[in-house]
Amino acid sequence: MSLTAILASGLFGLLALALAAGFTLKGWHGWLELKKLELASGSPRQDEPTASPAGGRIELADLKERVRKLEAIAAGIDL
């Protein structure tokens, strides 16, 4: 393989990498802008479930149970 071919393939690879990085960066900035708009609007997203009061109590009870188990493990008590 000649030096010109090696140099050309290296430059092509570098150009491809730079283009991929540029497109990825543009997509990242777009995603960040979308998240900023979602936060500024203050409305919940469509895929987020709305929490009911009963669901909050169940979640709190679950967390208390987890804390109780962790405290028992820390104290060396087998459950």
mmCIF file of the N, C-alpha and C atoms, coordinates in Angstrom:
data_MODEL
# 
_entry.id   MODEL 
# 
loop_
_atom_site.group_PDB 
_atom_site.id 
_atom_site.type_symbol 
_atom_site.label_atom_id 
_atom_site.label_alt_id 
_atom_site.label_comp_id 
_atom_site.label_asym_id 
_atom_site.label_entity_id 
_atom_site.label_seq_id 
_atom_site.pdbx_PDB_ins_code 
_atom_site.Cartn_x 
_atom_site.Cartn_y 
_atom_site.Cartn_z 
_atom_site.occupancy 
_atom_site.B_iso_or_equiv 
_atom_site.pdbx_formal_charge 
_atom_site.auth_seq_id 
_atom_site.auth_comp_id 
_atom_site.auth_asym_id 
_atom_site.auth_atom_id 
_atom_site.pdbx_PDB_model_num 
ATOM 1   N N  . MET A 1 1  ? 0.851   -1.173  0.000  1.00 0.00 ? 1  MET A N  1 
ATOM 2   C CA . MET A 1 1  ? 0.000   0.000   0.000  1.00 0.00 ? 1  MET A CA 1 
ATOM 3   C C  . MET A 1 1  ? 0.900   1.239   0.000  1.00 0.00 ? 1  MET A C  1 
ATOM 4   N N  . SER A 1 2  ? 0.507   2.191   -0.797 1.00 0.00 ? 2  SER A N  1 
ATOM 5   C CA . SER A 1 2  ? 1.349   3.376   -0.916 1.00 0.00 ? 2  SER A CA 1 
ATOM 6   C C  . SER A 1 2  ? 1.055   4.359   0.217  1.00 0.00 ? 2  SER A C  1 
ATOM 7   N N  . LEU A 1 3  ? 1.958   5.265   0.388  1.00 0.00 ? 3  LEU A N  1 
ATOM 8   C CA . LEU A 1 3  ? 1.822   6.278   1.435  1.00 0.00 ? 3  LEU A CA 1 
ATOM 9   C C  . LEU A 1 3  ? 0.599   7.158   1.183  1.00 0.00 ? 3  LEU A C  1 
ATOM 10  N N  . THR A 1 4  ? 0.324   7.441   -0.072 1.00 0.00 ? 4  THR A N  1 
ATOM 11  C CA . THR A 1 4  ? -0.835  8.277   -0.415 1.00 0.00 ? 4  THR A CA 1 
ATOM 12  C C  . THR A 1 4  ? -2.137  7.576   -0.027 1.00 0.00 ? 4  THR A C  1 
ATOM 13  N N  . ALA A 1 5  ? -2.219  6.283   -0.284 1.00 0.00 ? 5  ALA A N  1 
ATOM 14  C CA . ALA A 1 5  ? -3.424  5.532   0.051  1.00 0.00 ? 5  ALA A CA 1 
ATOM 15  C C  . ALA A 1 5  ? -3.627  5.471   1.563  1.00 0.00 ? 5  ALA A C  1 
ATOM 16  N N  . ILE A 1 6  ? -2.547  5.270   2.292  1.00 0.00 ? 6  ILE A N  1 
ATOM 17  C CA . ILE A 1 6  ? -2.634  5.230   3.757  1.00 0.00 ? 6  ILE A CA 1 
ATOM 18  C C  . ILE A 1 6  ? -3.065  6.586   4.305  1.00 0.00 ? 6  ILE A C  1 
ATOM 19  N N  . LEU A 1 7  ? -2.472  7.644   3.769  1.00 0.00 ? 7  LEU A N  1 
ATOM 20  C CA . LEU A 1 7  ? -2.814  8.992   4.202  1.00 0.00 ? 7  LEU A CA 1 
ATOM 21  C C  . LEU A 1 7  ? -4.264  9.332   3.866  1.00 0.00 ? 7  LEU A C  1 
ATOM 22  N N  . ALA A 1 8  ? -4.712  8.940   2.670  1.00 0.00 ? 8  ALA A N  1 
ATOM 23  C CA . ALA A 1 8  ? -6.084  9.211   2.253  1.00 0.00 ? 8  ALA A CA 1 
ATOM 24  C C  . ALA A 1 8  ? -7.076  8.459   3.124  1.00 0.00 ? 8  ALA A C  1 
ATOM 25  N N  . SER A 1 9  ? -6.804  7.191   3.424  1.00 0.00 ? 9  SER A N  1 
ATOM 26  C CA . SER A 1 9  ? -7.724  6.420   4.268  1.00 0.00 ? 9  SER A CA 1 
ATOM 27  C C  . SER A 1 9  ? -7.735  6.962   5.697  1.00 0.00 ? 9  SER A C  1 
ATOM 28  N N  . GLY A 1 10 ? -6.590  7.408   6.176  1.00 0.00 ? 10 GLY A N  1 
ATOM 29  C CA . GLY A 1 10 ? -6.545  8.002   7.516  1.00 0.00 ? 10 GLY A CA 1 
ATOM 30  C C  . GLY A 1 10 ? -7.332  9.299   7.591  1.00 0.00 ? 10 GLY A C  1 
ATOM 31  N N  . LEU A 1 11 ? -7.192  10.127  6.568  1.00 0.00 ? 11 LEU A N  1 
ATOM 32  C CA . LEU A 1 11 ? -7.948  11.382  6.538  1.00 0.00 ? 11 LEU A CA 1 
ATOM 33  C C  . LEU A 1 11 ? -9.443  11.128  6.391  1.00 0.00 ? 11 LEU A C  1 
ATOM 34  N N  . PHE A 1 12 ? -9.804  10.125  5.570  1.00 0.00 ? 12 PHE A N  1 
ATOM 35  C CA . PHE A 1 12 ? -11.218 9.776   5.423  1.00 0.00 ? 12 PHE A CA 1 
ATOM 36  C C  . PHE A 1 12 ? -11.796 9.298   6.759  1.00 0.00 ? 12 PHE A C  1 
ATOM 37  N N  . GLY A 1 13 ? -11.044 8.481   7.466  1.00 0.00 ? 13 GLY A N  1 
ATOM 38  C CA . GLY A 1 13 ? -11.500 8.004   8.775  1.00 0.00 ? 13 GLY A CA 1 
ATOM 39  C C  . GLY A 1 13 ? -11.658 9.140   9.770  1.00 0.00 ? 13 GLY A C  1 
ATOM 40  N N  . LEU A 1 14 ? -10.714 10.066  9.749  1.00 0.00 ? 14 LEU A N  1 
ATOM 41  C CA . LEU A 1 14 ? -10.780 11.215  10.638 1.00 0.00 ? 14 LEU A CA 1 
ATOM 42  C C  . LEU A 1 14 ? -11.973 12.104  10.307 1.00 0.00 ? 14 LEU A C  1 
ATOM 43  N N  . LEU A 1 15 ? -12.232 12.287  9.012  1.00 0.00 ? 15 LEU A N  1 
ATOM 44  C CA . LEU A 1 15 ? -13.390 13.073  8.592  1.00 0.00 ? 15 LEU A CA 1 
ATOM 45  C C  . LEU A 1 15 ? -14.691 12.401  9.019  1.00 0.00 ? 15 LEU A C  1 
ATOM 46  N N  . ALA A 1 16 ? -14.765 11.090  8.849  1.00 0.00 ? 16 ALA A N  1 
ATOM 47  C CA . ALA A 1 16 ? -15.962 10.353  9.257  1.00 0.00 ? 16 ALA A CA 1 
ATOM 48  C C  . ALA A 1 16 ? -16.181 10.460  10.765 1.00 0.00 ? 16 ALA A C  1 
ATOM 49  N N  . LEU A 1 17 ? -15.112 10.365  11.531 1.00 0.00 ? 17 LEU A N  1 
ATOM 50  C CA . LEU A 1 17 ? -15.220 10.489  12.985 1.00 0.00 ? 17 LEU A CA 1 
ATOM 51  C C  . LEU A 1 17 ? -15.671 11.890  13.382 1.00 0.00 ? 17 LEU A C  1 
ATOM 52  N N  . ALA A 1 18 ? -15.124 12.910  12.712 1.00 0.00 ? 18 ALA A N  1 
ATOM 53  C CA . ALA A 1 18 ? -15.525 14.285  13.023 1.00 0.00 ? 18 ALA A CA 1 
ATOM 54  C C  . ALA A 1 18 ? -16.987 14.526  12.670 1.00 0.00 ? 18 ALA A C  1 
ATOM 55  N N  . LEU A 1 19 ? -17.446 13.985  11.544 1.00 0.00 ? 19 LEU A N  1 
ATOM 56  C CA . LEU A 1 19 ? -18.857 14.137  11.178 1.00 0.00 ? 19 LEU A CA 1 
ATOM 57  C C  . LEU A 1 19 ? -19.767 13.430  12.183 1.00 0.00 ? 19 LEU A C  1 
ATOM 58  N N  . ALA A 1 20 ? -19.399 12.223  12.576 1.00 0.00 ? 20 ALA A N  1 
ATOM 59  C CA . ALA A 1 20 ? -20.208 11.486  13.550 1.00 0.00 ? 20 ALA A CA 1 
ATOM 60  C C  . ALA A 1 20 ? -20.258 12.234  14.879 1.00 0.00 ? 20 ALA A C  1 
ATOM 61  N N  . ALA A 1 21 ? -19.131 12.783  15.309 1.00 0.00 ? 21 ALA A N  1 
ATOM 62  C CA . ALA A 1 21 ? -19.105 13.538  16.568 1.00 0.00 ? 21 ALA A CA 1 
ATOM 63  C C  . ALA A 1 21 ? -19.952 14.802  16.453 1.00 0.00 ? 21 ALA A C  1 
ATOM 64  N N  . GLY A 1 22 ? -19.903 15.465  15.306 1.00 0.00 ? 22 GLY A N  1 
ATOM 65  C CA . GLY A 1 22 ? -20.713 16.670  15.106 1.00 0.00 ? 22 GLY A CA 1 
ATOM 66  C C  . GLY A 1 22 ? -22.202 16.380  15.146 1.00 0.00 ? 22 GLY A C  1 
ATOM 67  N N  . PHE A 1 23 ? -22.618 15.304  14.458 1.00 0.00 ? 23 PHE A N  1 
ATOM 68  C CA . PHE A 1 23 ? -24.035 14.943  14.465 1.00 0.00 ? 23 PHE A CA 1 
ATOM 69  C C  . PHE A 1 23 ? -24.491 14.520  15.866 1.00 0.00 ? 23 PHE A C  1 
ATOM 70  N N  . THR A 1 24 ? -23.641 13.805  16.566 1.00 0.00 ? 24 THR A N  1 
ATOM 71  C CA . THR A 1 24 ? -23.978 13.393  17.931 1.00 0.00 ? 24 THR A CA 1 
ATOM 72  C C  . THR A 1 24 ? -24.112 14.608  18.843 1.00 0.00 ? 24 THR A C  1 
ATOM 73  N N  . LEU A 1 25 ? -23.211 15.559  18.698 1.00 0.00 ? 25 LEU A N  1 
ATOM 74  C CA . LEU A 1 25 ? -23.272 16.774  19.512 1.00 0.00 ? 25 LEU A CA 1 
ATOM 75  C C  . LEU A 1 25 ? -24.526 17.584  19.199 1.00 0.00 ? 25 LEU A C  1 
ATOM 76  N N  . LYS A 1 26 ? -24.895 17.661  17.933 1.00 0.00 ? 26 LYS A N  1 
ATOM 77  C CA . LYS A 1 26 ? -26.109 18.381  17.548 1.00 0.00 ? 26 LYS A CA 1 
ATOM 78  C C  . LYS A 1 26 ? -27.350 17.698  18.135 1.00 0.00 ? 26 LYS A C  1 
ATOM 79  N N  . GLY A 1 27 ? -27.367 16.379  18.092 1.00 0.00 ? 27 GLY A N  1 
ATOM 80  C CA . GLY A 1 27 ? -28.479 15.635  18.691 1.00 0.00 ? 27 GLY A CA 1 
ATOM 81  C C  . GLY A 1 27 ? -28.544 15.830  20.195 1.00 0.00 ? 27 GLY A C  1 
ATOM 82  N N  . TRP A 1 28 ? -27.395 15.848  20.851 1.00 0.00 ? 28 TRP A N  1 
ATOM 83  C CA . TRP A 1 28 ? -27.336 16.055  22.295 1.00 0.00 ? 28 TRP A CA 1 
ATOM 84  C C  . TRP A 1 28 ? -27.891 17.427  22.665 1.00 0.00 ? 28 TRP A C  1 
ATOM 85  N N  . HIS A 1 29 ? -27.489 18.454  21.904 1.00 0.00 ? 29 HIS A N  1 
ATOM 86  C CA . HIS A 1 29 ? -27.990 19.796  22.188 1.00 0.00 ? 29 HIS A CA 1 
ATOM 87  C C  . HIS A 1 29 ? -29.503 19.872  21.961 1.00 0.00 ? 29 HIS A C  1 
ATOM 88  N N  . GLY A 1 30 ? -29.999 19.192  20.946 1.00 0.00 ? 30 GLY A N  1 
ATOM 89  C CA . GLY A 1 30 ? -31.439 19.146  20.709 1.00 0.00 ? 30 GLY A CA 1 
ATOM 90  C C  . GLY A 1 30 ? -32.178 18.481  21.854 1.00 0.00 ? 30 GLY A C  1 
ATOM 91  N N  . TRP A 1 31 ? -31.611 17.387  22.353 1.00 0.00 ? 31 TRP A N  1 
ATOM 92  C CA . TRP A 1 31 ? -32.250 16.678  23.466 1.00 0.00 ? 31 TRP A CA 1 
ATOM 93  C C  . TRP A 1 31 ? -32.260 17.550  24.724 1.00 0.00 ? 31 TRP A C  1 
ATOM 94  N N  . LEU A 1 32 ? -31.136 18.253  24.972 1.00 0.00 ? 32 LEU A N  1 
ATOM 95  C CA . LEU A 1 32 ? -31.087 19.146  26.130 1.00 0.00 ? 32 LEU A CA 1 
ATOM 96  C C  . LEU A 1 32 ? -32.103 20.275  26.003 1.00 0.00 ? 32 LEU A C  1 
ATOM 97  N N  . GLU A 1 33 ? -32.259 20.807  24.801 1.00 0.00 ? 33 GLU A N  1 
ATOM 98  C CA . GLU A 1 33 ? -33.240 21.869  24.588 1.00 0.00 ? 33 GLU A CA 1 
ATOM 99  C C  . GLU A 1 33 ? -34.656 21.351  24.843 1.00 0.00 ? 33 GLU A C  1 
ATOM 100 N N  . LEU A 1 34 ? -34.935 20.128  24.399 1.00 0.00 ? 34 LEU A N  1 
ATOM 101 C CA . LEU A 1 34 ? -36.242 19.520  24.655 1.00 0.00 ? 34 LEU A CA 1 
ATOM 102 C C  . LEU A 1 34 ? -36.492 19.380  26.151 1.00 0.00 ? 34 LEU A C  1 
ATOM 103 N N  . LYS A 1 35 ? -35.502 18.926  26.893 1.00 0.00 ? 35 LYS A N  1 
ATOM 104 C CA . LYS A 1 35 ? -35.661 18.770  28.340 1.00 0.00 ? 35 LYS A CA 1 
ATOM 105 C C  . LYS A 1 35 ? -35.858 20.126  29.020 1.00 0.00 ? 35 LYS A C  1 
ATOM 106 N N  . LYS A 1 36 ? -35.156 21.143  28.537 1.00 0.00 ? 36 LYS A N  1 
ATOM 107 C CA . LYS A 1 36 ? -35.348 22.482  29.099 1.00 0.00 ? 36 LYS A CA 1 
ATOM 108 C C  . LYS A 1 36 ? -36.769 22.960  28.874 1.00 0.00 ? 36 LYS A C  1 
ATOM 109 N N  . LEU A 1 37 ? -37.295 22.718  27.677 1.00 0.00 ? 37 LEU A N  1 
ATOM 110 C CA . LEU A 1 37 ? -38.670 23.120  27.380 1.00 0.00 ? 37 LEU A CA 1 
ATOM 111 C C  . LEU A 1 37 ? -39.674 22.352  28.236 1.00 0.00 ? 37 LEU A C  1 
ATOM 112 N N  . GLU A 1 38 ? -39.416 21.056  28.450 1.00 0.00 ? 38 GLU A N  1 
ATOM 113 C CA . GLU A 1 38 ? -40.304 20.264  29.309 1.00 0.00 ? 38 GLU A CA 1 
ATOM 114 C C  . GLU A 1 38 ? -40.295 20.794  30.742 1.00 0.00 ? 38 GLU A C  1 
ATOM 115 N N  . LEU A 1 39 ? -39.114 21.131  31.245 1.00 0.00 ? 39 LEU A N  1 
ATOM 116 C CA . LEU A 1 39 ? -39.025 21.659  32.608 1.00 0.00 ? 39 LEU A CA 1 
ATOM 117 C C  . LEU A 1 39 ? -39.678 23.030  32.714 1.00 0.00 ? 39 LEU A C  1 
ATOM 118 N N  . ALA A 1 40 ? -39.513 23.860  31.690 1.00 0.00 ? 40 ALA A N  1 
ATOM 119 C CA . ALA A 1 40 ? -40.087 25.209  31.722 1.00 0.00 ? 40 ALA A CA 1 
ATOM 120 C C  . ALA A 1 40 ? -41.605 25.169  31.630 1.00 0.00 ? 40 ALA A C  1 
ATOM 121 N N  . SER A 1 41 ? -42.147 24.172  30.924 1.00 0.00 ? 41 SER A N  1 
ATOM 122 C CA . SER A 1 41 ? -43.602 24.111  30.775 1.00 0.00 ? 41 SER A CA 1 
ATOM 123 C C  . SER A 1 41 ? -44.282 23.706  32.077 1.00 0.00 ? 41 SER A C  1 
ATOM 124 N N  . GLY A 1 42 ? -43.601 22.923  32.893 1.00 0.00 ? 42 GLY A N  1 
ATOM 125 C CA . GLY A 1 42 ? -44.152 22.525  34.183 1.00 0.00 ? 42 GLY A CA 1 
ATOM 126 C C  . GLY A 1 42 ? -45.193 21.434  34.098 1.00 0.00 ? 42 GLY A C  1 
ATOM 127 N N  . SER A 1 43 ? -45.509 20.961  32.924 1.00 0.00 ? 43 SER A N  1 
ATOM 128 C CA . SER A 1 43 ? -46.511 19.905  32.798 1.00 0.00 ? 43 SER A CA 1 
ATOM 129 C C  . SER A 1 43 ? -45.826 18.548  32.860 1.00 0.00 ? 43 SER A C  1 
ATOM 130 N N  . PRO A 1 44 ? -46.488 17.546  33.448 1.00 0.00 ? 44 PRO A N  1 
ATOM 131 C CA . PRO A 1 44 ? -45.880 16.221  33.520 1.00 0.00 ? 44 PRO A CA 1 
ATOM 132 C C  . PRO A 1 44 ? -45.807 15.591  32.139 1.00 0.00 ? 44 PRO A C  1 
ATOM 133 N N  . ARG A 1 45 ? -44.820 14.736  31.958 1.00 0.00 ? 45 ARG A N  1 
ATOM 134 C CA . ARG A 1 45 ? -44.680 14.039  30.685 1.00 0.00 ? 45 ARG A CA 1 
ATOM 135 C C  . ARG A 1 45 ? -45.781 13.008  30.550 1.00 0.00 ? 45 ARG A C  1 
ATOM 136 N N  . GLN A 1 46 ? -46.045 12.607  29.311 1.00 0.00 ? 46 GLN A N  1 
ATOM 137 C CA . GLN A 1 46 ? -47.113 11.650  29.046 1.00 0.00 ? 46 GLN A CA 1 
ATOM 138 C C  . GLN A 1 46 ? -46.790 10.257  29.571 1.00 0.00 ? 46 GLN A C  1 
ATOM 139 N N  . ASP A 1 47 ? -45.524 9.863   29.592 1.00 0.00 ? 47 ASP A N  1 
ATOM 140 C CA . ASP A 1 47 ? -45.173 8.518   30.018 1.00 0.00 ? 47 ASP A CA 1 
ATOM 141 C C  . ASP A 1 47 ? -44.986 8.394   31.522 1.00 0.00 ? 47 ASP A C  1 
ATOM 142 N N  . GLU A 1 48 ? -45.087 9.496   32.248 1.00 0.00 ? 48 GLU A N  1 
ATOM 143 C CA . GLU A 1 48 ? -44.965 9.440   33.703 1.00 0.00 ? 48 GLU A CA 1 
ATOM 144 C C  . GLU A 1 48 ? -46.335 9.140   34.317 1.00 0.00 ? 48 GLU A C  1 
ATOM 145 N N  . PRO A 1 49 ? -46.415 8.110   35.142 1.00 0.00 ? 49 PRO A N  1 
ATOM 146 C CA . PRO A 1 49 ? -47.696 7.817   35.775 1.00 0.00 ? 49 PRO A CA 1 
ATOM 147 C C  . PRO A 1 49 ? -48.035 8.884   36.821 1.00 0.00 ? 49 PRO A C  1 
ATOM 148 N N  . THR A 1 50 ? -49.298 9.188   36.927 1.00 0.00 ? 50 THR A N  1 
ATOM 149 C CA . THR A 1 50 ? -49.720 10.141  37.949 1.00 0.00 ? 50 THR A CA 1 
ATOM 150 C C  . THR A 1 50 ? -49.853 9.386   39.267 1.00 0.00 ? 50 THR A C  1 
ATOM 151 N N  . ALA A 1 51 ? -49.311 9.951   40.301 1.00 0.00 ? 51 ALA A N  1 
ATOM 152 C CA . ALA A 1 51 ? -49.301 9.288   41.605 1.00 0.00 ? 51 ALA A CA 1 
ATOM 153 C C  . ALA A 1 51 ? -50.627 9.529   42.321 1.00 0.00 ? 51 ALA A C  1 
ATOM 154 N N  . SER A 1 52 ? -51.185 8.463   42.853 1.00 0.00 ? 52 SER A N  1 
ATOM 155 C CA . SER A 1 52 ? -52.405 8.587   43.650 1.00 0.00 ? 52 SER A CA 1 
ATOM 156 C C  . SER A 1 52 ? -52.005 8.623   45.126 1.00 0.00 ? 52 SER A C  1 
ATOM 157 N N  . PRO A 1 53 ? -52.855 9.144   45.983 1.00 0.00 ? 53 PRO A N  1 
ATOM 158 C CA . PRO A 1 53 ? -52.521 9.167   47.414 1.00 0.00 ? 53 PRO A CA 1 
ATOM 159 C C  . PRO A 1 53 ? -52.269 7.771   47.981 1.00 0.00 ? 53 PRO A C  1 
ATOM 160 N N  . ALA A 1 54 ? -53.032 6.780   47.522 1.00 0.00 ? 54 ALA A N  1 
ATOM 161 C CA . ALA A 1 54 ? -52.834 5.415   48.006 1.00 0.00 ? 54 ALA A CA 1 
ATOM 162 C C  . ALA A 1 54 ? -51.483 4.885   47.543 1.00 0.00 ? 54 ALA A C  1 
ATOM 163 N N  . GLY A 1 55 ? -51.087 5.234   46.314 1.00 0.00 ? 55 GLY A N  1 
ATOM 164 C CA . GLY A 1 55 ? -49.797 4.791   45.802 1.00 0.00 ? 55 GLY A CA 1 
ATOM 165 C C  . GLY A 1 55 ? -48.658 5.368   46.614 1.00 0.00 ? 55 GLY A C  1 
ATOM 166 N N  . GLY A 1 56 ? -48.798 6.608   47.061 1.00 0.00 ? 56 GLY A N  1 
ATOM 167 C CA . GLY A 1 56 ? -47.773 7.233   47.889 1.00 0.00 ? 56 GLY A CA 1 
ATOM 168 C C  . GLY A 1 56 ? -47.641 6.543   49.231 1.00 0.00 ? 56 GLY A C  1 
ATOM 169 N N  . ARG A 1 57 ? -48.782 6.158   49.807 1.00 0.00 ? 57 ARG A N  1 
ATOM 170 C CA . ARG A 1 57 ? -48.737 5.452   51.102 1.00 0.00 ? 57 ARG A CA 1 
ATOM 171 C C  . ARG A 1 57 ? -48.109 4.077   50.945 1.00 0.00 ? 57 ARG A C  1 
ATOM 172 N N  . ILE A 1 58 ? -48.423 3.396   49.842 1.00 0.00 ? 58 ILE A N  1 
ATOM 173 C CA . ILE A 1 58 ? -47.841 2.072   49.603 1.00 0.00 ? 58 ILE A CA 1 
ATOM 174 C C  . ILE A 1 58 ? -46.335 2.199   49.417 1.00 0.00 ? 58 ILE A C  1 
ATOM 175 N N  . GLU A 1 59 ? -45.927 3.221   48.659 1.00 0.00 ? 59 GLU A N  1 
ATOM 176 C CA . GLU A 1 59 ? -44.498 3.426   48.435 1.00 0.00 ? 59 GLU A CA 1 
ATOM 177 C C  . GLU A 1 59 ? -43.790 3.759   49.744 1.00 0.00 ? 59 GLU A C  1 
ATOM 178 N N  . LEU A 1 60 ? -44.412 4.568   50.590 1.00 0.00 ? 60 LEU A N  1 
ATOM 179 C CA . LEU A 1 60 ? -43.823 4.914   51.874 1.00 0.00 ? 60 LEU A CA 1 
ATOM 180 C C  . LEU A 1 60 ? -43.708 3.678   52.775 1.00 0.00 ? 60 LEU A C  1 
ATOM 181 N N  . ALA A 1 61 ? -44.725 2.837   52.772 1.00 0.00 ? 61 ALA A N  1 
ATOM 182 C CA . ALA A 1 61 ? -44.667 1.613   53.562 1.00 0.00 ? 61 ALA A CA 1 
ATOM 183 C C  . ALA A 1 61 ? -43.566 0.687   53.052 1.00 0.00 ? 61 ALA A C  1 
ATOM 184 N N  . ASP A 1 62 ? -43.415 0.629   51.735 1.00 0.00 ? 62 ASP A N  1 
ATOM 185 C CA . ASP A 1 62 ? -42.351 -0.198  51.153 1.00 0.00 ? 62 ASP A CA 1 
ATOM 186 C C  . ASP A 1 62 ? -40.982 0.321   51.558 1.00 0.00 ? 62 ASP A C  1 
ATOM 187 N N  . LEU A 1 63 ? -40.808 1.633   51.531 1.00 0.00 ? 63 LEU A N  1 
ATOM 188 C CA . LEU A 1 63 ? -39.525 2.215   51.936 1.00 0.00 ? 63 LEU A CA 1 
ATOM 189 C C  . LEU A 1 63 ? -39.239 1.963   53.408 1.00 0.00 ? 63 LEU A C  1 
ATOM 190 N N  . LYS A 1 64 ? -40.271 2.070   54.257 1.00 0.00 ? 64 LYS A N  1 
ATOM 191 C CA . LYS A 1 64 ? -40.077 1.794   55.684 1.00 0.00 ? 64 LYS A CA 1 
ATOM 192 C C  . LYS A 1 64 ? -39.668 0.342   55.904 1.00 0.00 ? 64 LYS A C  1 
ATOM 193 N N  . GLU A 1 65 ? -40.272 -0.575  55.145 1.00 0.00 ? 65 GLU A N  1 
ATOM 194 C CA . GLU A 1 65 ? -39.931 -1.986  55.264 1.00 0.00 ? 65 GLU A CA 1 
ATOM 195 C C  . GLU A 1 65 ? -38.481 -2.224  54.835 1.00 0.00 ? 65 GLU A C  1 
ATOM 196 N N  . ARG A 1 66 ? -38.053 -1.567  53.772 1.00 0.00 ? 66 ARG A N  1 
ATOM 197 C CA . ARG A 1 66 ? -36.668 -1.708  53.323 1.00 0.00 ? 66 ARG A CA 1 
ATOM 198 C C  . ARG A 1 66 ? -35.697 -1.175  54.370 1.00 0.00 ? 66 ARG A C  1 
ATOM 199 N N  . VAL A 1 67 ? -36.034 -0.040  54.977 1.00 0.00 ? 67 VAL A N  1 
ATOM 200 C CA . VAL A 1 67 ? -35.175 0.533   56.018 1.00 0.00 ? 67 VAL A CA 1 
ATOM 201 C C  . VAL A 1 67 ? -35.101 -0.420  57.213 1.00 0.00 ? 67 VAL A C  1 
ATOM 202 N N  . ARG A 1 68 ? -36.227 -1.001  57.586 1.00 0.00 ? 68 ARG A N  1 
ATOM 203 C CA . ARG A 1 68 ? -36.253 -1.936  58.706 1.00 0.00 ? 68 ARG A CA 1 
ATOM 204 C C  . ARG A 1 68 ? -35.355 -3.137  58.423 1.00 0.00 ? 68 ARG A C  1 
ATOM 205 N N  . LYS A 1 69 ? -35.406 -3.656  57.176 1.00 0.00 ? 69 LYS A N  1 
ATOM 206 C CA . LYS A 1 69 ? -34.567 -4.800  56.825 1.00 0.00 ? 69 LYS A CA 1 
ATOM 207 C C  . LYS A 1 69 ? -33.088 -4.416  56.819 1.00 0.00 ? 69 LYS A C  1 
ATOM 208 N N  . LEU A 1 70 ? -32.782 -3.235  56.300 1.00 0.00 ? 70 LEU A N  1 
ATOM 209 C CA . LEU A 1 70 ? -31.388 -2.799  56.299 1.00 0.00 ? 70 LEU A CA 1 
ATOM 210 C C  . LEU A 1 70 ? -30.856 -2.585  57.703 1.00 0.00 ? 70 LEU A C  1 
ATOM 211 N N  . GLU A 1 71 ? -31.681 -2.054  58.589 1.00 0.00 ? 71 GLU A N  1 
ATOM 212 C CA . GLU A 1 71 ? -31.265 -1.878  59.980 1.00 0.00 ? 71 GLU A CA 1 
ATOM 213 C C  . GLU A 1 71 ? -31.027 -3.229  60.639 1.00 0.00 ? 71 GLU A C  1 
ATOM 214 N N  . ALA A 1 72 ? -31.874 -4.210  60.319 1.00 0.00 ? 72 ALA A N  1 
ATOM 215 C CA . ALA A 1 72 ? -31.692 -5.549  60.880 1.00 0.00 ? 72 ALA A CA 1 
ATOM 216 C C  . ALA A 1 72 ? -30.401 -6.175  60.373 1.00 0.00 ? 72 ALA A C  1 
ATOM 217 N N  . ILE A 1 73 ? -30.099 -5.962  59.083 1.00 0.00 ? 73 ILE A N  1 
ATOM 218 C CA . ILE A 1 73 ? -28.852 -6.495  58.537 1.00 0.00 ? 73 ILE A CA 1 
ATOM 219 C C  . ILE A 1 73 ? -27.655 -5.826  59.203 1.00 0.00 ? 73 ILE A C  1 
ATOM 220 N N  . ALA A 1 74 ? -27.748 -4.512  59.415 1.00 0.00 ? 74 ALA A N  1 
ATOM 221 C CA . ALA A 1 74 ? -26.648 -3.786  60.047 1.00 0.00 ? 74 ALA A CA 1 
ATOM 222 C C  . ALA A 1 74 ? -26.449 -4.229  61.495 1.00 0.00 ? 74 ALA A C  1 
ATOM 223 N N  . ALA A 1 75 ? -27.547 -4.595  62.160 1.00 0.00 ? 75 ALA A N  1 
ATOM 224 C CA . ALA A 1 75 ? -27.440 -5.041  63.544 1.00 0.00 ? 75 ALA A CA 1 
ATOM 225 C C  . ALA A 1 75 ? -27.040 -6.527  63.632 1.00 0.00 ? 75 ALA A C  1 
ATOM 226 N N  . GLY A 1 76 ? -27.027 -7.216  62.505 1.00 0.00 ? 76 GLY A N  1 
ATOM 227 C CA . GLY A 1 76 ? -26.623 -8.616  62.501 1.00 0.00 ? 76 GLY A CA 1 
ATOM 228 C C  . GLY A 1 76 ? -27.748 -9.573  62.849 1.00 0.00 ? 76 GLY A C  1 
ATOM 229 N N  . ILE A 1 77 ? -28.979 -9.127  62.709 1.00 0.00 ? 77 ILE A N  1 
ATOM 230 C CA . ILE A 1 77 ? -30.133 -9.969  63.036 1.00 0.00 ? 77 ILE A CA 1 
ATOM 231 C C  . ILE A 1 77 ? -30.608 -10.658 61.758 1.00 0.00 ? 77 ILE A C  1 
ATOM 232 N N  . ASP A 1 78 ? -30.828 -11.987 61.824 1.00 0.00 ? 78 ASP A N  1 
ATOM 233 C CA . ASP A 1 78 ? -31.351 -12.707 60.673 1.00 0.00 ? 78 ASP A CA 1 
ATOM 234 C C  . ASP A 1 78 ? -32.868 -12.588 60.645 1.00 0.00 ? 78 ASP A C  1 
ATOM 235 N N  . LEU A 1 79 ? -33.390 -12.295 59.464 1.00 0.00 ? 79 LEU A N  1 
ATOM 236 C CA . LEU A 1 79 ? -34.847 -12.166 59.334 1.00 0.00 ? 79 LEU A CA 1 
ATOM 237 C C  . LEU A 1 79 ? -35.440 -13.444 58.812 1.00 0.00 ? 79 LEU A C  1 
# 
